[in-house]
Amino acid sequence: MKTPLSQKTGFFAEYYLKLKDQAGATCETDIAKLAACGSDEERVAYVEKLPWVQAGDANLVVNQEFAGKSAVLAAEIKESATAAFKAKKWLEAMVLYTRSYLALPSGNVAEIRIVLANRSATLYHLQKYQECLIDIRRALDLGYPKDLVYKLYERQARCYMALKDYPHTIEAFKKCITTMDDSTLTSDKRSKLNLDAMTMIKMLQHDPRTAKQEAKQQKRKTTLDQAQTLPEEKEFVSPLVRIDRNRQEGRFARAAADVKAGEELLVERPFVAVLLEKFAKTHCENCFVRSGVPVACSRCADVIYCSEQCREEAANKFHKYECGIVPILWRSGASINNHIALRIIASKPLDYFLKLKPTIDEELSPEKLISLPKDDFRRVAQLERHQGERQPSNFFQHVLMARFLTRCLKAGGYFGPEPKQDQIQVIASLVLRSLQFIQFNTHEVAELHKFSSSGREKSIFIGGAIYPTLALFNHSCDPGVVRYFRGNTIHINSVRPIEAGLPINENYGPIYTQDERSERQARLKELYWFECSCDACIDNWPKFDDLPRDIIRFRCEAPNNCAAVIEVPPSCNDFMVKCVTCGEITNILKGLKVMQDTEMMTRTAKRLYETGEYSKALTKFIDLIRIMYEVLAPPFPDFCESQQHLKDCFLNLGNVYTLD
């Protein structure tokens, strides 16, 4: 039997090519007629009516898939996990028990609680005591067998002991003693375990630290055996940031007052965020936190959650429509941008979009736009999408993807038991709109991977997200800010002083210290459809490796606010230097003194960084940048290095994963 096209890996590209073949001689003519369509609704409706597109839909079968949930598969994996455990391969056993747990259908409660208990044992041997407690609590909540439950309480007590939580240690040992009555232990083993537990209880009851901890725990509500989701950070737009608009730059961020280096300018949660497939089994689908003791979805084995809370949030928001659909989305070859477009729709009910649709094209001022509720679709719907520059072929490809994604939503139950064609076309047009603005406004969500043995660090792309406020910031190849992430919440901090009235620019990828101007310009033109006119491009600043080391760039200190740069060799013996632009004299002695002072400060800051004292190192690098910027003009090597160290400090305050 022939395999359906939609069962093949990367099938969407093949579907597109076959579709064009089926169209034959009229293909290009039919596509060209899209130029006459004035809206996304018209584009979707036009493509929908093309006979060869309708005929090609037979190759685009979309159904929910739950192949990952299998009791047989789970049992096989569990067997391998147990073999690894017996061989004392704790990490391998833990990973395998997790895979077995994720594969178990939600109705197999008896097996789920056993697998979780077994995983807790591997975590105990790995000295992951808090994670072990979480799995013990889950196994207990699922009704772990009475004849074995004493084992969990003993393990629980040992974990609390290791964590120096003595009141809970006592409580767990007491439960261990009580539940031994239901066990099948021999009298000798029971007596020994009972004696050990009683000895520990008496010892800890007389320990003065126990009473102090009891008093503190009465005030503290959180417990160690509950999986906690990432604390929700308060969103924040600094009063230093003003969103402006003009014909040349569109909407952009400007400094409302002088911005110092290191200032936090924005903290923003994503409008939507999507993990790459590669990280779907290691990071929480909802908040992007890496989880060693994940919670499974009750229906699919495609995603994980860091906590029951995150699972519930995702299920109530978008996962109820994506559950069972994710496999075909990944298999299609659709990019993460395509998945973001689907999730934008899946995150809100159908009625929301049907009611909002008539107001979506009403143009809003920057002030009105950013004052809308955080989850208002108009916050993203009015982002740049370069409609006027798109060719009919580009629109055609996007319409086909929008139709496919809408079919995925339909298969996931988004349109209810009786889908209406007019509603399907409205949503398809909104997906098409989303695909367009996502193309230019998506941010990569990153995690810093560290190798403690070598000191090597690398920022890894784990997912994509839309940040409505940050999307209004323009690009510079010499950005004034750095991005870092906690979960999928983004933080924006300045990495140099920015004078009042000047743009606050971030970076869309190419940066002058690493790429030649021609390479940057070509890449930005290809990806974002604009020509960069930042200072680094206008003046063609050299890459970092090519920056001159035999010249010091001093700022002209003339009282007439001259903005010129005075370039002086380090060997210069004349401290009074004339500016060739304004003719005034500048005393460079202060600048030379700064260069001497910063050498010592740099060594101190680097030492703090290397010992992991990132907050202290951050303060030192901020001071370095402030001092240098007052008298010296970028680009120059010392300043670039300090900026990079400052960025590294911020990255270490966000998502970090140590690999060894």
Order of alpha helices (4+ residues) and beta strands (2+ residues): alpha-alpha-alpha-alpha-alpha-alpha-alpha-alpha-alpha-alpha-alpha-alpha-beta-beta-beta-beta-beta-beta-beta-alpha-alpha-alpha-alpha-alpha-alpha-alpha-alpha-beta-beta-beta-beta-alpha-alpha-beta-beta-beta-beta-alpha-alpha-alpha-beta
